[in-house]
Amino acid sequence: MKLRSWKVKNELILFLLFFLLVDFLVLLLHCLFPEKTFFNLDVESNLPTIYQGMKILLLSFLAFYLFLSSVDKFKNFWLFFAFVFLFLALDEVGQIHENLPTFFNELFIKEGQKNLQDVVSDFGYESTTWLPYYIIPFLTFFVVSGIFFVKFIKKNWKRTMLLAIGLIFLILGLVIEYVSTRPTVMFQEGYHVFVFFEEAFEIFAISFILFFVYTYFLDMVTKIKSLQKDL
């Protein structure tokens, strides 16, 4: 039993270290070769985007596996996570958020009507065009995550800290996204620093949330293997 527990801990540590190492490598390549489009964090459809998209997709698949295998009170949470991060993976690779205002306006706004961008601009909003469209989904995600966070922390507070770190990084990334895309900051002196930290927070956020989900995935796999041996 102790040997099995030691192996599981080693697998968890190696899993986290692997992704954190690749995270740092992606960030380092940006710092070393910022002029190369393939490594630039501020450019889409390149190495950082593909890498982040693959991580998010893996997170979604692991959460969906837990939904199918789990019978506890977190079953609905895993399904929620699976769909949320599946959409985020598609958004990351397909850049849906960048084109969402155009899609939304073409589908729902008639000529001469004010769109959401016009409405928020009337209230003084001056930042990235896609963020207002995601406010309600983001609030829903953080509220649902917060509700289950309380349940998770009662069961295993150490693991739940991984989720907490991931969510904090995610919020910080969104805050910097808002600040860095304001007219007074975007493409001005120091803008590249904002871009680096925004992307770094988002990259680390997914890694910690992925690791949080993986701990439960590994538990489930270990449990299934144990049951198979007993048969």
C-alpha positions as CSV (number, residue, x, y, z in Angstrom):
1,M,0.0,0.0,0.0
2,K,2.8,2.4,0.9
3,L,4.6,1.6,-2.3
4,R,1.5,2.3,-4.3
5,S,1.0,5.6,-2.5
6,W,4.6,6.5,-3.2
7,K,4.2,5.8,-6.9
8,V,1.0,7.9,-7.1
9,K,2.8,10.8,-5.5
10,N,5.7,10.5,-7.9
11,E,3.3,10.5,-10.9
12,L,1.6,13.6,-9.6
13,I,4.8,15.5,-9.1
14,L,6.2,14.5,-12.5
15,F,2.9,15.5,-14.2
16,L,3.0,19.0,-12.6
17,L,6.7,19.5,-13.2
18,F,6.5,18.4,-16.8
19,F,3.8,21.0,-17.6
20,L,5.4,23.8,-15.6
21,L,8.7,23.1,-17.4
22,V,7.1,23.4,-20.8
23,D,5.2,26.5,-19.6
24,F,8.5,28.1,-18.7
25,L,10.0,27.0,-22.0
26,V,7.2,28.6,-24.0
27,L,7.6,31.8,-22.1
28,L,11.4,31.7,-22.5
29,L,11.2,31.2,-26.2
30,H,9.0,34.4,-26.4
31,C,11.6,36.3,-24.4
32,L,14.5,35.1,-26.5
33,F,12.8,35.4,-29.9
34,P,10.0,38.1,-29.6
35,E,10.4,39.0,-33.2
36,K,9.6,35.4,-34.3
37,T,5.8,35.1,-34.9
38,F,5.9,31.4,-34.1
39,F,7.0,32.1,-30.5
40,N,5.3,35.5,-29.8
41,L,2.7,35.4,-27.0
42,D,0.9,38.3,-28.6
43,V,0.3,36.5,-31.8
44,E,-2.4,33.9,-32.5
45,S,-2.3,30.5,-34.2
46,N,1.3,29.8,-33.2
47,L,3.2,27.6,-30.7
48,P,1.9,29.3,-27.4
49,T,-1.7,29.1,-28.8
50,I,-1.5,25.5,-29.9
51,Y,0.2,24.4,-26.6
52,Q,-2.4,26.2,-24.5
53,G,-5.2,24.8,-26.5
54,M,-3.9,21.2,-26.1
55,K,-3.7,21.7,-22.3
56,I,-7.2,23.0,-22.1
57,L,-8.5,20.1,-24.3
58,L,-6.7,17.6,-22.1
59,L,-8.3,19.2,-19.0
60,S,-11.7,18.9,-20.6
61,F,-11.2,15.2,-21.5
62,L,-10.0,14.4,-18.0
63,A,-13.0,16.2,-16.5
64,F,-15.4,14.3,-18.8
65,Y,-13.8,11.0,-17.8
66,L,-14.4,11.8,-14.1
67,F,-18.0,12.7,-14.9
68,L,-18.5,9.3,-16.5
69,S,-16.7,7.4,-13.8
70,S,-17.7,9.3,-10.7
71,V,-20.7,8.6,-8.5
72,D,-20.1,11.2,-5.8
73,K,-21.5,14.8,-5.3
74,F,-18.9,16.2,-7.7
75,K,-20.3,14.4,-10.7
76,N,-22.1,17.5,-12.0
77,F,-19.0,19.7,-11.4
78,W,-16.9,17.5,-13.6
79,L,-19.5,17.7,-16.4
80,F,-19.6,21.5,-16.0
81,F,-15.8,21.7,-16.2
82,A,-15.7,19.4,-19.2
83,F,-18.0,21.6,-21.3
84,V,-16.5,24.9,-20.1
85,F,-12.9,23.9,-21.0
86,L,-14.0,22.2,-24.2
87,F,-15.4,25.5,-25.3
88,L,-12.3,27.3,-24.1
89,A,-10.1,24.9,-26.1
90,L,-12.1,25.6,-29.2
91,D,-12.0,29.3,-28.5
92,E,-8.2,29.2,-28.0
93,V,-7.4,27.4,-31.2
94,G,-10.2,29.0,-33.3
95,Q,-9.9,32.5,-31.8
96,I,-13.7,32.7,-31.4
97,H,-13.4,35.5,-28.8
98,E,-11.5,37.7,-31.3
99,N,-14.3,37.5,-33.9
100,L,-17.3,37.2,-31.4
101,P,-18.4,40.9,-31.7
102,T,-18.6,40.6,-35.5
103,F,-20.5,37.3,-35.3
104,F,-22.9,38.7,-32.6
105,N,-23.6,41.9,-34.5
106,E,-24.2,40.1,-37.8
107,L,-26.6,37.7,-36.2
108,F,-28.5,39.8,-33.7
109,I,-28.1,43.5,-34.3
110,K,-30.1,45.2,-37.0
111,E,-28.7,48.1,-39.0
112,G,-29.0,51.4,-37.0
113,Q,-29.3,49.6,-33.6
114,K,-26.7,50.0,-30.9
115,N,-24.6,46.9,-30.3
116,L,-23.0,45.8,-27.0
117,Q,-19.8,47.6,-27.7
118,D,-21.7,50.9,-28.2
119,V,-23.6,50.4,-25.0
120,V,-20.5,49.7,-22.8
121,S,-18.7,52.6,-24.5
122,D,-21.4,55.0,-23.4
123,F,-20.5,54.0,-19.8
124,G,-16.8,54.8,-20.4
125,Y,-15.6,51.3,-21.3
126,E,-12.4,51.4,-23.3
127,S,-10.7,48.1,-23.7
128,T,-10.8,44.9,-25.7
129,T,-14.0,44.4,-27.7
130,W,-14.6,40.8,-26.7
131,L,-14.5,41.0,-22.9
132,P,-18.1,42.5,-22.5
133,Y,-19.5,39.5,-24.3
134,Y,-17.9,37.1,-21.9
135,I,-18.8,38.9,-18.7
136,I,-21.9,36.7,-17.9
137,P,-20.1,33.4,-18.8
138,F,-17.1,34.3,-16.7
139,L,-19.3,35.3,-13.7
140,T,-21.2,32.0,-14.1
141,F,-18.0,30.0,-14.2
142,F,-16.5,31.7,-11.1
143,V,-19.7,31.4,-9.1
144,V,-20.2,27.7,-9.9
145,S,-16.5,27.1,-9.2
146,G,-16.8,29.0,-5.9
147,I,-19.7,26.9,-4.8
148,F,-17.9,23.6,-5.5
149,F,-14.7,25.1,-4.1
150,V,-16.2,25.1,-0.7
151,K,-17.2,21.5,-1.0
152,F,-13.8,20.5,-2.3
153,I,-11.9,22.3,0.4
154,K,-13.9,20.4,3.1
155,K,-12.8,17.1,1.5
156,N,-9.1,17.9,0.7
157,W,-7.9,21.4,1.2
158,K,-4.4,20.7,-0.2
159,R,-5.7,19.7,-3.6
160,T,-8.2,22.5,-3.5
161,M,-5.4,25.0,-3.2
162,L,-4.3,24.0,-6.7
163,L,-7.7,25.0,-8.0
164,A,-7.5,28.2,-6.0
165,I,-4.1,29.1,-7.5
166,G,-5.4,28.4,-11.0
167,L,-8.5,30.6,-10.5
168,I,-6.4,33.4,-9.0
169,F,-4.0,33.3,-12.0
170,L,-7.0,33.3,-14.4
171,I,-8.5,36.4,-12.7
172,L,-5.2,38.1,-12.8
173,G,-4.8,37.3,-16.5
174,L,-8.3,38.8,-17.2
175,V,-7.5,42.0,-15.2
176,I,-4.2,42.5,-17.2
177,E,-6.0,41.8,-20.4
178,Y,-8.5,44.6,-19.6
179,V,-5.7,47.0,-18.6
180,S,-3.3,46.2,-21.5
181,T,-5.9,46.7,-24.2
182,R,-6.9,50.2,-23.1
183,P,-5.9,52.9,-25.7
184,T,-3.5,54.5,-23.3
185,V,-1.6,51.2,-22.8
186,M,-2.0,49.1,-25.9
187,F,1.1,49.2,-28.2
188,Q,2.6,51.9,-26.0
189,E,5.9,51.7,-24.1
190,G,5.8,48.8,-21.7
191,Y,2.9,47.1,-23.5
192,H,5.0,44.0,-24.1
193,V,5.5,43.6,-20.3
194,F,1.7,43.5,-19.8
195,V,1.4,40.9,-22.6
196,F,4.0,38.7,-21.1
197,F,2.4,38.6,-17.6
198,E,-1.1,38.3,-19.0
199,E,-0.2,35.2,-21.1
200,A,2.0,33.8,-18.3
201,F,-0.9,34.0,-15.8
202,E,-3.2,32.3,-18.3
203,I,-0.7,29.6,-19.0
204,F,0.0,28.9,-15.3
205,A,-3.7,29.0,-14.5
206,I,-4.5,26.2,-16.9
207,S,-1.6,24.1,-15.6
208,F,-2.7,24.3,-12.0
209,I,-6.3,23.6,-12.8
210,L,-5.2,20.7,-15.0
211,F,-3.1,19.4,-12.2
212,F,-6.1,19.7,-9.8
213,V,-8.3,17.7,-12.1
214,Y,-5.5,15.2,-12.8
215,T,-5.2,14.3,-9.1
216,Y,-8.8,13.1,-9.1
217,F,-8.3,11.4,-12.4
218,L,-5.3,9.5,-11.1
219,D,-7.3,8.5,-8.0
220,M,-10.1,7.2,-10.2
221,V,-7.7,5.2,-12.4
222,T,-5.9,3.7,-9.3
223,K,-9.3,2.8,-7.8
224,I,-10.4,1.0,-11.0
225,K,-7.1,-0.9,-11.2
226,S,-7.5,-2.0,-7.6
227,L,-11.0,-3.3,-8.2
228,Q,-9.9,-5.2,-11.3
229,K,-7.1,-6.9,-9.3
230,D,-9.7,-7.9,-6.6
231,L,-11.9,-9.6,-9.2
